[in-house]
């Protein structure tokens, strides 16, 4: 994810990269970072 954030900071915005007028563009932002679940302790039952 560190490389993703570095490239995102260095790259052009989506509007500028396509040469679009920003007043006519709606960009939907979707987060890529998800909360990691807590460690779940699993116990094996005797058979």
mmCIF entry with sequence, helices, sheets and N, C-alpha, C, O atoms, coordinates in Angstrom:
data_MODEL
# 
_entry.id   MODEL 
# 
_entity.id                         1 
_entity.type                       polymer 
_entity.pdbx_number_of_molecules   1 
# 
_entity_poly.entity_id                      1 
_entity_poly.type                           'polypeptide(L)' 
_entity_poly.nstd_linkage                   no 
_entity_poly.nstd_monomer                   no 
_entity_poly.pdbx_seq_one_letter_code       
;(UNK)(UNK)(UNK)(UNK)(UNK)(UNK)(UNK)(UNK)(UNK)(UNK)(UNK)(UNK)(UNK)(UNK)(UNK)(UNK)
(UNK)(UNK)(UNK)(UNK)(UNK)(UNK)(UNK)(UNK)(UNK)(UNK)(UNK)(UNK)(UNK)(UNK)(UNK)(UNK)
(UNK)(UNK)(UNK)(UNK)(UNK)(UNK)(UNK)(UNK)(UNK)(UNK)(UNK)(UNK)(UNK)(UNK)(UNK)
;
_entity_poly.pdbx_seq_one_letter_code_can   XXXXXXXXXXXXXXXXXXXXXXXXXXXXXXXXXXXXXXXXXXXXXXX 
_entity_poly.pdbx_strand_id                 A 
# 
loop_
_entity_poly_seq.entity_id 
_entity_poly_seq.num 
_entity_poly_seq.mon_id 
_entity_poly_seq.hetero 
1 1  UNK n 
1 2  UNK n 
1 3  UNK n 
1 4  UNK n 
1 5  UNK n 
1 6  UNK n 
1 7  UNK n 
1 8  UNK n 
1 9  UNK n 
1 10 UNK n 
1 11 UNK n 
1 12 UNK n 
1 13 UNK n 
1 14 UNK n 
1 15 UNK n 
1 16 UNK n 
1 17 UNK n 
1 18 UNK n 
1 19 UNK n 
1 20 UNK n 
1 21 UNK n 
1 22 UNK n 
1 23 UNK n 
1 24 UNK n 
1 25 UNK n 
1 26 UNK n 
1 27 UNK n 
1 28 UNK n 
1 29 UNK n 
1 30 UNK n 
1 31 UNK n 
1 32 UNK n 
1 33 UNK n 
1 34 UNK n 
1 35 UNK n 
1 36 UNK n 
1 37 UNK n 
1 38 UNK n 
1 39 UNK n 
1 40 UNK n 
1 41 UNK n 
1 42 UNK n 
1 43 UNK n 
1 44 UNK n 
1 45 UNK n 
1 46 UNK n 
1 47 UNK n 
# 
_struct_asym.id          A 
_struct_asym.entity_id   1 
# 
loop_
_struct_conf.conf_type_id 
_struct_conf.id 
_struct_conf.pdbx_PDB_helix_id 
_struct_conf.beg_label_comp_id 
_struct_conf.beg_label_asym_id 
_struct_conf.beg_label_seq_id 
_struct_conf.pdbx_beg_PDB_ins_code 
_struct_conf.end_label_comp_id 
_struct_conf.end_label_asym_id 
_struct_conf.end_label_seq_id 
_struct_conf.pdbx_end_PDB_ins_code 
_struct_conf.beg_auth_comp_id 
_struct_conf.beg_auth_asym_id 
_struct_conf.beg_auth_seq_id 
_struct_conf.end_auth_comp_id 
_struct_conf.end_auth_asym_id 
_struct_conf.end_auth_seq_id 
_struct_conf.pdbx_PDB_helix_class 
_struct_conf.details 
_struct_conf.pdbx_PDB_helix_length 
HELX_P HELX_P1 AA1 UNK A 2  ? UNK A 10 ? UNK A 2  UNK A 10 1 ? 9 
HELX_P HELX_P2 AA2 UNK A 14 ? UNK A 18 ? UNK A 14 UNK A 18 1 ? 5 
HELX_P HELX_P3 AA3 UNK A 22 ? UNK A 24 ? UNK A 22 UNK A 24 5 ? 3 
# 
_struct_conf_type.id          HELX_P 
_struct_conf_type.criteria    ? 
_struct_conf_type.reference   ? 
# 
loop_
_atom_site.group_PDB 
_atom_site.id 
_atom_site.type_symbol 
_atom_site.label_atom_id 
_atom_site.label_alt_id 
_atom_site.label_comp_id 
_atom_site.label_asym_id 
_atom_site.label_entity_id 
_atom_site.label_seq_id 
_atom_site.pdbx_PDB_ins_code 
_atom_site.Cartn_x 
_atom_site.Cartn_y 
_atom_site.Cartn_z 
_atom_site.occupancy 
_atom_site.B_iso_or_equiv 
_atom_site.pdbx_formal_charge 
_atom_site.auth_seq_id 
_atom_site.auth_comp_id 
_atom_site.auth_asym_id 
_atom_site.auth_atom_id 
_atom_site.pdbx_PDB_model_num 
ATOM 1   N N  . UNK A 1 1  ? 0.818   -1.189  0.000   1.00 0.00 ? 1  UNK A N  1 
ATOM 2   C CA . UNK A 1 1  ? 0.000   0.000   0.000   1.00 0.00 ? 1  UNK A CA 1 
ATOM 3   C C  . UNK A 1 1  ? 0.867   1.260   0.000   1.00 0.00 ? 1  UNK A C  1 
ATOM 4   O O  . UNK A 1 1  ? 0.436   2.313   -0.470  1.00 0.00 ? 1  UNK A O  1 
ATOM 5   N N  . UNK A 1 2  ? 2.091   1.152   0.528   1.00 0.00 ? 2  UNK A N  1 
ATOM 6   C CA . UNK A 1 2  ? 2.966   2.330   0.542   1.00 0.00 ? 2  UNK A CA 1 
ATOM 7   C C  . UNK A 1 2  ? 3.278   2.785   -0.883  1.00 0.00 ? 2  UNK A C  1 
ATOM 8   O O  . UNK A 1 2  ? 3.312   3.982   -1.167  1.00 0.00 ? 2  UNK A O  1 
ATOM 9   N N  . UNK A 1 3  ? 3.507   1.813   -1.781  1.00 0.00 ? 3  UNK A N  1 
ATOM 10  C CA . UNK A 1 3  ? 3.783   2.167   -3.176  1.00 0.00 ? 3  UNK A CA 1 
ATOM 11  C C  . UNK A 1 3  ? 2.559   2.807   -3.821  1.00 0.00 ? 3  UNK A C  1 
ATOM 12  O O  . UNK A 1 3  ? 2.695   3.727   -4.627  1.00 0.00 ? 3  UNK A O  1 
ATOM 13  N N  . UNK A 1 4  ? 1.379   2.333   -3.478  1.00 0.00 ? 4  UNK A N  1 
ATOM 14  C CA . UNK A 1 4  ? 0.146   2.908   -4.021  1.00 0.00 ? 4  UNK A CA 1 
ATOM 15  C C  . UNK A 1 4  ? 0.037   4.382   -3.635  1.00 0.00 ? 4  UNK A C  1 
ATOM 16  O O  . UNK A 1 4  ? -0.235  5.229   -4.487  1.00 0.00 ? 4  UNK A O  1 
ATOM 17  N N  . UNK A 1 5  ? 0.248   4.689   -2.363  1.00 0.00 ? 5  UNK A N  1 
ATOM 18  C CA . UNK A 1 5  ? 0.136   6.073   -1.904  1.00 0.00 ? 5  UNK A CA 1 
ATOM 19  C C  . UNK A 1 5  ? 1.236   6.948   -2.511  1.00 0.00 ? 5  UNK A C  1 
ATOM 20  O O  . UNK A 1 5  ? 0.997   8.117   -2.815  1.00 0.00 ? 5  UNK A O  1 
ATOM 21  N N  . UNK A 1 6  ? 2.432   6.397   -2.690  1.00 0.00 ? 6  UNK A N  1 
ATOM 22  C CA . UNK A 1 6  ? 3.511   7.161   -3.309  1.00 0.00 ? 6  UNK A CA 1 
ATOM 23  C C  . UNK A 1 6  ? 3.165   7.485   -4.764  1.00 0.00 ? 6  UNK A C  1 
ATOM 24  O O  . UNK A 1 6  ? 3.332   8.625   -5.198  1.00 0.00 ? 6  UNK A O  1 
ATOM 25  N N  . UNK A 1 7  ? 2.691   6.504   -5.513  1.00 0.00 ? 7  UNK A N  1 
ATOM 26  C CA . UNK A 1 7  ? 2.316   6.756   -6.904  1.00 0.00 ? 7  UNK A CA 1 
ATOM 27  C C  . UNK A 1 7  ? 1.123   7.692   -7.006  1.00 0.00 ? 7  UNK A C  1 
ATOM 28  O O  . UNK A 1 7  ? 1.058   8.516   -7.917  1.00 0.00 ? 7  UNK A O  1 
ATOM 29  N N  . UNK A 1 8  ? 0.196   7.576   -6.097  1.00 0.00 ? 8  UNK A N  1 
ATOM 30  C CA . UNK A 1 8  ? -0.970  8.461   -6.106  1.00 0.00 ? 8  UNK A CA 1 
ATOM 31  C C  . UNK A 1 8  ? -0.554  9.914   -5.863  1.00 0.00 ? 8  UNK A C  1 
ATOM 32  O O  . UNK A 1 8  ? -1.113  10.834  -6.460  1.00 0.00 ? 8  UNK A O  1 
ATOM 33  N N  . UNK A 1 9  ? 0.421   10.109  -4.994  1.00 0.00 ? 9  UNK A N  1 
ATOM 34  C CA . UNK A 1 9  ? 0.892   11.461  -4.701  1.00 0.00 ? 9  UNK A CA 1 
ATOM 35  C C  . UNK A 1 9  ? 1.654   12.053  -5.886  1.00 0.00 ? 9  UNK A C  1 
ATOM 36  O O  . UNK A 1 9  ? 1.559   13.255  -6.138  1.00 0.00 ? 9  UNK A O  1 
ATOM 37  N N  . UNK A 1 10 ? 2.413   11.223  -6.623  1.00 0.00 ? 10 UNK A N  1 
ATOM 38  C CA . UNK A 1 10 ? 3.238   11.708  -7.718  1.00 0.00 ? 10 UNK A CA 1 
ATOM 39  C C  . UNK A 1 10 ? 2.489   11.824  -9.043  1.00 0.00 ? 10 UNK A C  1 
ATOM 40  O O  . UNK A 1 10 ? 2.921   12.563  -9.928  1.00 0.00 ? 10 UNK A O  1 
ATOM 41  N N  . UNK A 1 11 ? 1.384   11.113  -9.193  1.00 0.00 ? 11 UNK A N  1 
ATOM 42  C CA . UNK A 1 11 ? 0.696   11.072  -10.480 1.00 0.00 ? 11 UNK A CA 1 
ATOM 43  C C  . UNK A 1 11 ? -0.266  12.254  -10.653 1.00 0.00 ? 11 UNK A C  1 
ATOM 44  O O  . UNK A 1 11 ? -0.545  13.001  -9.715  1.00 0.00 ? 11 UNK A O  1 
ATOM 45  N N  . UNK A 1 12 ? -0.756  12.391  -11.881 1.00 0.00 ? 12 UNK A N  1 
ATOM 46  C CA . UNK A 1 12 ? -1.742  13.420  -12.192 1.00 0.00 ? 12 UNK A CA 1 
ATOM 47  C C  . UNK A 1 12 ? -3.112  12.996  -11.693 1.00 0.00 ? 12 UNK A C  1 
ATOM 48  O O  . UNK A 1 12 ? -3.368  11.813  -11.470 1.00 0.00 ? 12 UNK A O  1 
ATOM 49  N N  . UNK A 1 13 ? -3.990  13.981  -11.522 1.00 0.00 ? 13 UNK A N  1 
ATOM 50  C CA . UNK A 1 13 ? -5.365  13.641  -11.176 1.00 0.00 ? 13 UNK A CA 1 
ATOM 51  C C  . UNK A 1 13 ? -6.041  13.027  -12.396 1.00 0.00 ? 13 UNK A C  1 
ATOM 52  O O  . UNK A 1 13 ? -5.557  13.173  -13.519 1.00 0.00 ? 13 UNK A O  1 
ATOM 53  N N  . UNK A 1 14 ? -7.146  12.350  -12.178 1.00 0.00 ? 14 UNK A N  1 
ATOM 54  C CA . UNK A 1 14 ? -7.823  11.666  -13.274 1.00 0.00 ? 14 UNK A CA 1 
ATOM 55  C C  . UNK A 1 14 ? -8.349  12.661  -14.305 1.00 0.00 ? 14 UNK A C  1 
ATOM 56  O O  . UNK A 1 14 ? -8.324  12.379  -15.503 1.00 0.00 ? 14 UNK A O  1 
ATOM 57  N N  . UNK A 1 15 ? -8.820  13.814  -13.856 1.00 0.00 ? 15 UNK A N  1 
ATOM 58  C CA . UNK A 1 15 ? -9.325  14.817  -14.785 1.00 0.00 ? 15 UNK A CA 1 
ATOM 59  C C  . UNK A 1 15 ? -8.210  15.343  -15.687 1.00 0.00 ? 15 UNK A C  1 
ATOM 60  O O  . UNK A 1 15 ? -8.386  15.475  -16.898 1.00 0.00 ? 15 UNK A O  1 
ATOM 61  N N  . UNK A 1 16 ? -7.068  15.639  -15.083 1.00 0.00 ? 16 UNK A N  1 
ATOM 62  C CA . UNK A 1 16 ? -5.964  16.205  -15.857 1.00 0.00 ? 16 UNK A CA 1 
ATOM 63  C C  . UNK A 1 16 ? -5.347  15.170  -16.788 1.00 0.00 ? 16 UNK A C  1 
ATOM 64  O O  . UNK A 1 16 ? -4.921  15.509  -17.893 1.00 0.00 ? 16 UNK A O  1 
ATOM 65  N N  . UNK A 1 17 ? -5.293  13.902  -16.355 1.00 0.00 ? 17 UNK A N  1 
ATOM 66  C CA . UNK A 1 17 ? -4.660  12.894  -17.197 1.00 0.00 ? 17 UNK A CA 1 
ATOM 67  C C  . UNK A 1 17 ? -5.473  12.627  -18.460 1.00 0.00 ? 17 UNK A C  1 
ATOM 68  O O  . UNK A 1 17 ? -4.897  12.302  -19.499 1.00 0.00 ? 17 UNK A O  1 
ATOM 69  N N  . UNK A 1 18 ? -6.795  12.757  -18.395 1.00 0.00 ? 18 UNK A N  1 
ATOM 70  C CA . UNK A 1 18 ? -7.627  12.572  -19.580 1.00 0.00 ? 18 UNK A CA 1 
ATOM 71  C C  . UNK A 1 18 ? -7.898  13.888  -20.306 1.00 0.00 ? 18 UNK A C  1 
ATOM 72  O O  . UNK A 1 18 ? -8.528  13.886  -21.363 1.00 0.00 ? 18 UNK A O  1 
ATOM 73  N N  . UNK A 1 19 ? -7.434  15.008  -19.758 1.00 0.00 ? 19 UNK A N  1 
ATOM 74  C CA . UNK A 1 19 ? -7.625  16.298  -20.390 1.00 0.00 ? 19 UNK A CA 1 
ATOM 75  C C  . UNK A 1 19 ? -9.062  16.772  -20.334 1.00 0.00 ? 19 UNK A C  1 
ATOM 76  O O  . UNK A 1 19 ? -9.531  17.433  -21.260 1.00 0.00 ? 19 UNK A O  1 
ATOM 77  N N  . UNK A 1 20 ? -9.775  16.443  -19.257 1.00 0.00 ? 20 UNK A N  1 
ATOM 78  C CA . UNK A 1 20 ? -11.183 16.803  -19.130 1.00 0.00 ? 20 UNK A CA 1 
ATOM 79  C C  . UNK A 1 20 ? -11.349 18.072  -18.305 1.00 0.00 ? 20 UNK A C  1 
ATOM 80  O O  . UNK A 1 20 ? -10.506 18.398  -17.468 1.00 0.00 ? 20 UNK A O  1 
ATOM 81  N N  . UNK A 1 21 ? -12.429 18.773  -18.546 1.00 0.00 ? 21 UNK A N  1 
ATOM 82  C CA . UNK A 1 21 ? -12.766 19.947  -17.754 1.00 0.00 ? 21 UNK A CA 1 
ATOM 83  C C  . UNK A 1 21 ? -13.329 19.467  -16.419 1.00 0.00 ? 21 UNK A C  1 
ATOM 84  O O  . UNK A 1 21 ? -14.291 18.700  -16.388 1.00 0.00 ? 21 UNK A O  1 
ATOM 85  N N  . UNK A 1 22 ? -12.739 19.911  -15.334 1.00 0.00 ? 22 UNK A N  1 
ATOM 86  C CA . UNK A 1 22 ? -13.122 19.385  -14.019 1.00 0.00 ? 22 UNK A CA 1 
ATOM 87  C C  . UNK A 1 22 ? -14.537 19.777  -13.612 1.00 0.00 ? 22 UNK A C  1 
ATOM 88  O O  . UNK A 1 22 ? -15.097 19.165  -12.702 1.00 0.00 ? 22 UNK A O  1 
ATOM 89  N N  . UNK A 1 23 ? -15.130 20.777  -14.257 1.00 0.00 ? 23 UNK A N  1 
ATOM 90  C CA . UNK A 1 23 ? -16.498 21.151  -13.908 1.00 0.00 ? 23 UNK A CA 1 
ATOM 91  C C  . UNK A 1 23 ? -17.517 20.154  -14.468 1.00 0.00 ? 23 UNK A C  1 
ATOM 92  O O  . UNK A 1 23 ? -18.666 20.137  -14.027 1.00 0.00 ? 23 UNK A O  1 
ATOM 93  N N  . UNK A 1 24 ? -17.111 19.326  -15.434 1.00 0.00 ? 24 UNK A N  1 
ATOM 94  C CA . UNK A 1 24 ? -18.023 18.351  -16.030 1.00 0.00 ? 24 UNK A CA 1 
ATOM 95  C C  . UNK A 1 24 ? -17.742 16.919  -15.574 1.00 0.00 ? 24 UNK A C  1 
ATOM 96  O O  . UNK A 1 24 ? -18.354 15.979  -16.081 1.00 0.00 ? 24 UNK A O  1 
ATOM 97  N N  . UNK A 1 25 ? -16.829 16.747  -14.631 1.00 0.00 ? 25 UNK A N  1 
ATOM 98  C CA . UNK A 1 25 ? -16.391 15.413  -14.232 1.00 0.00 ? 25 UNK A CA 1 
ATOM 99  C C  . UNK A 1 25 ? -16.793 15.142  -12.791 1.00 0.00 ? 25 UNK A C  1 
ATOM 100 O O  . UNK A 1 25 ? -16.573 15.967  -11.904 1.00 0.00 ? 25 UNK A O  1 
ATOM 101 N N  . UNK A 1 26 ? -17.382 13.978  -12.572 1.00 0.00 ? 26 UNK A N  1 
ATOM 102 C CA . UNK A 1 26 ? -17.642 13.488  -11.217 1.00 0.00 ? 26 UNK A CA 1 
ATOM 103 C C  . UNK A 1 26 ? -16.771 12.261  -10.999 1.00 0.00 ? 26 UNK A C  1 
ATOM 104 O O  . UNK A 1 26 ? -16.890 11.276  -11.729 1.00 0.00 ? 26 UNK A O  1 
ATOM 105 N N  . UNK A 1 27 ? -15.908 12.312  -10.012 1.00 0.00 ? 27 UNK A N  1 
ATOM 106 C CA . UNK A 1 27 ? -15.018 11.200  -9.716  1.00 0.00 ? 27 UNK A CA 1 
ATOM 107 C C  . UNK A 1 27 ? -15.507 10.535  -8.443  1.00 0.00 ? 27 UNK A C  1 
ATOM 108 O O  . UNK A 1 27 ? -15.650 11.183  -7.406  1.00 0.00 ? 27 UNK A O  1 
ATOM 109 N N  . UNK A 1 28 ? -15.764 9.230   -8.530  1.00 0.00 ? 28 UNK A N  1 
ATOM 110 C CA . UNK A 1 28 ? -16.187 8.481   -7.350  1.00 0.00 ? 28 UNK A CA 1 
ATOM 111 C C  . UNK A 1 28 ? -14.944 7.920   -6.679  1.00 0.00 ? 28 UNK A C  1 
ATOM 112 O O  . UNK A 1 28 ? -14.122 7.255   -7.309  1.00 0.00 ? 28 UNK A O  1 
ATOM 113 N N  . UNK A 1 29 ? -14.828 8.197   -5.416  1.00 0.00 ? 29 UNK A N  1 
ATOM 114 C CA . UNK A 1 29 ? -13.680 7.719   -4.649  1.00 0.00 ? 29 UNK A CA 1 
ATOM 115 C C  . UNK A 1 29 ? -14.118 6.528   -3.812  1.00 0.00 ? 29 UNK A C  1 
ATOM 116 O O  . UNK A 1 29 ? -15.099 6.610   -3.073  1.00 0.00 ? 29 UNK A O  1 
ATOM 117 N N  . UNK A 1 30 ? -13.393 5.422   -3.926  1.00 0.00 ? 30 UNK A N  1 
ATOM 118 C CA . UNK A 1 30 ? -13.674 4.217   -3.159  1.00 0.00 ? 30 UNK A CA 1 
ATOM 119 C C  . UNK A 1 30 ? -12.428 3.900   -2.348  1.00 0.00 ? 30 UNK A C  1 
ATOM 120 O O  . UNK A 1 30 ? -11.342 3.774   -2.914  1.00 0.00 ? 30 UNK A O  1 
ATOM 121 N N  . UNK A 1 31 ? -12.563 3.772   -1.048  1.00 0.00 ? 31 UNK A N  1 
ATOM 122 C CA . UNK A 1 31 ? -11.374 3.493   -0.235  1.00 0.00 ? 31 UNK A CA 1 
ATOM 123 C C  . UNK A 1 31 ? -10.822 2.090   -0.501  1.00 0.00 ? 31 UNK A C  1 
ATOM 124 O O  . UNK A 1 31 ? -11.580 1.132   -0.653  1.00 0.00 ? 31 UNK A O  1 
ATOM 125 N N  . UNK A 1 32 ? -9.514  1.989   -0.552  1.00 0.00 ? 32 UNK A N  1 
ATOM 126 C CA . UNK A 1 32 ? -8.877  0.700   -0.755  1.00 0.00 ? 32 UNK A CA 1 
ATOM 127 C C  . UNK A 1 32 ? -8.396  0.083   0.547   1.00 0.00 ? 32 UNK A C  1 
ATOM 128 O O  . UNK A 1 32 ? -8.010  -1.086  0.579   1.00 0.00 ? 32 UNK A O  1 
ATOM 129 N N  . UNK A 1 33 ? -8.417  0.854   1.609   1.00 0.00 ? 33 UNK A N  1 
ATOM 130 C CA . UNK A 1 33 ? -7.946  0.354   2.899   1.00 0.00 ? 33 UNK A CA 1 
ATOM 131 C C  . UNK A 1 33 ? -9.136  -0.175  3.684   1.00 0.00 ? 33 UNK A C  1 
ATOM 132 O O  . UNK A 1 33 ? -10.111 0.536   3.925   1.00 0.00 ? 33 UNK A O  1 
ATOM 133 N N  . UNK A 1 34 ? -9.034  -1.415  4.069   1.00 0.00 ? 34 UNK A N  1 
ATOM 134 C CA . UNK A 1 34 ? -10.077 -2.028  4.874   1.00 0.00 ? 34 UNK A CA 1 
ATOM 135 C C  . UNK A 1 34 ? -9.526  -2.284  6.264   1.00 0.00 ? 34 UNK A C  1 
ATOM 136 O O  . UNK A 1 34 ? -8.328  -2.502  6.445   1.00 0.00 ? 34 UNK A O  1 
ATOM 137 N N  . UNK A 1 35 ? -10.401 -2.255  7.224   1.00 0.00 ? 35 UNK A N  1 
ATOM 138 C CA . UNK A 1 35 ? -9.986  -2.549  8.594   1.00 0.00 ? 35 UNK A CA 1 
ATOM 139 C C  . UNK A 1 35 ? -9.726  -4.047  8.685   1.00 0.00 ? 35 UNK A C  1 
ATOM 140 O O  . UNK A 1 35 ? -10.573 -4.864  8.325   1.00 0.00 ? 35 UNK A O  1 
ATOM 141 N N  . UNK A 1 36 ? -8.559  -4.382  9.166   1.00 0.00 ? 36 UNK A N  1 
ATOM 142 C CA . UNK A 1 36 ? -8.237  -5.799  9.303   1.00 0.00 ? 36 UNK A CA 1 
ATOM 143 C C  . UNK A 1 36 ? -8.992  -6.364  10.495  1.00 0.00 ? 36 UNK A C  1 
ATOM 144 O O  . UNK A 1 36 ? -9.088  -5.707  11.532  1.00 0.00 ? 36 UNK A O  1 
ATOM 145 N N  . UNK A 1 37 ? -9.524  -7.558  10.366  1.00 0.00 ? 37 UNK A N  1 
ATOM 146 C CA . UNK A 1 37 ? -10.267 -8.138  11.484  1.00 0.00 ? 37 UNK A CA 1 
ATOM 147 C C  . UNK A 1 37 ? -9.326  -8.504  12.632  1.00 0.00 ? 37 UNK A C  1 
ATOM 148 O O  . UNK A 1 37 ? -8.136  -8.754  12.436  1.00 0.00 ? 37 UNK A O  1 
ATOM 149 N N  . UNK A 1 38 ? -9.885  -8.526  13.806  1.00 0.00 ? 38 UNK A N  1 
ATOM 150 C CA . UNK A 1 38 ? -9.101  -8.938  14.969  1.00 0.00 ? 38 UNK A CA 1 
ATOM 151 C C  . UNK A 1 38 ? -8.694  -10.398 14.812  1.00 0.00 ? 38 UNK A C  1 
ATOM 152 O O  . UNK A 1 38 ? -9.351  -11.176 14.120  1.00 0.00 ? 38 UNK A O  1 
ATOM 153 N N  . UNK A 1 39 ? -7.601  -10.746 15.467  1.00 0.00 ? 39 UNK A N  1 
ATOM 154 C CA . UNK A 1 39 ? -7.158  -12.144 15.415  1.00 0.00 ? 39 UNK A CA 1 
ATOM 155 C C  . UNK A 1 39 ? -8.208  -13.034 16.062  1.00 0.00 ? 39 UNK A C  1 
ATOM 156 O O  . UNK A 1 39 ? -8.656  -12.779 17.180  1.00 0.00 ? 39 UNK A O  1 
ATOM 157 N N  . UNK A 1 40 ? -8.586  -14.065 15.354  1.00 0.00 ? 40 UNK A N  1 
ATOM 158 C CA . UNK A 1 40 ? -9.576  -14.998 15.865  1.00 0.00 ? 40 UNK A CA 1 
ATOM 159 C C  . UNK A 1 40 ? -8.847  -16.258 16.307  1.00 0.00 ? 40 UNK A C  1 
ATOM 160 O O  . UNK A 1 40 ? -8.105  -16.862 15.532  1.00 0.00 ? 40 UNK A O  1 
ATOM 161 N N  . UNK A 1 41 ? -9.060  -16.641 17.530  1.00 0.00 ? 41 UNK A N  1 
ATOM 162 C CA . UNK A 1 41 ? -8.400  -17.831 18.045  1.00 0.00 ? 41 UNK A CA 1 
ATOM 163 C C  . UNK A 1 41 ? -9.258  -19.042 17.696  1.00 0.00 ? 41 UNK A C  1 
ATOM 164 O O  . UNK A 1 41 ? -10.431 -19.119 18.062  1.00 0.00 ? 41 UNK A O  1 
ATOM 165 N N  . UNK A 1 42 ? -8.647  -19.984 16.980  1.00 0.00 ? 42 UNK A N  1 
ATOM 166 C CA . UNK A 1 42 ? -9.349  -21.203 16.595  1.00 0.00 ? 42 UNK A CA 1 
ATOM 167 C C  . UNK A 1 42 ? -8.820  -22.356 17.432  1.00 0.00 ? 42 UNK A C  1 
ATOM 168 O O  . UNK A 1 42 ? -7.616  -22.492 17.644  1.00 0.00 ? 42 UNK A O  1 
ATOM 169 N N  . UNK A 1 43 ? -9.733  -23.170 17.895  1.00 0.00 ? 43 UNK A N  1 
ATOM 170 C CA . UNK A 1 43 ? -9.355  -24.342 18.678  1.00 0.00 ? 43 UNK A CA 1 
ATOM 171 C C  . UNK A 1 43 ? -9.869  -25.578 17.963  1.00 0.00 ? 43 UNK A C  1 
ATOM 172 O O  . UNK A 1 43 ? -11.024 -25.628 17.540  1.00 0.00 ? 43 UNK A O  1 
ATOM 173 N N  . UNK A 1 44 ? -9.009  -26.569 17.832  1.00 0.00 ? 44 UNK A N  1 
ATOM 174 C CA . UNK A 1 44 ? -9.375  -27.817 17.180  1.00 0.00 ? 44 UNK A CA 1 
ATOM 175 C C  . UNK A 1 44 ? -10.027 -28.739 18.211  1.00 0.00 ? 44 UNK A C  1 
ATOM 176 O O  . UNK A 1 44 ? -9.488  -28.968 19.294  1.00 0.00 ? 44 UNK A O  1 
ATOM 177 N N  . UNK A 1 45 ? -11.187 -29.254 17.851  1.00 0.00 ? 45 UNK A N  1 
ATOM 178 C CA . UNK A 1 45 ? -11.881 -30.173 18.745  1.00 0.00 ? 45 UNK A CA 1 
ATOM 179 C C  . UNK A 1 45 ? -11.355 -31.583 18.552  1.00 0.00 ? 45 UNK A C  1 
ATOM 180 O O  . UNK A 1 45 ? -11.061 -31.989 17.428  1.00 0.00 ? 45 UNK A O  1 
ATOM 181 N N  . UNK A 1 46 ? -11.234 -32.339 19.650  1.00 0.00 ? 46 UNK A N  1 
ATOM 182 C CA . UNK A 1 46 ? -10.770 -33.735 19.512  1.00 0.00 ? 46 UNK A CA 1 
ATOM 183 C C  . UNK A 1 46 ? -11.825 -34.580 18.790  1.00 0.00 ? 46 UNK A C  1 
ATOM 184 O O  . UNK A 1 46 ? -13.025 -34.393 18.991  1.00 0.00 ? 46 UNK A O  1 
ATOM 185 N N  . UNK A 1 47 ? -11.379 -35.478 17.976  1.00 0.00 ? 47 UNK A N  1 
ATOM 186 C CA . UNK A 1 47 ? -12.292 -36.307 17.201  1.00 0.00 ? 47 UNK A CA 1 
ATOM 187 C C  . UNK A 1 47 ? -12.540 -37.621 17.877  1.00 0.00 ? 47 UNK A C  1 
ATOM 188 O O  . UNK A 1 47 ? -13.289 -38.449 17.361  1.00 0.00 ? 47 UNK A O  1 
# 
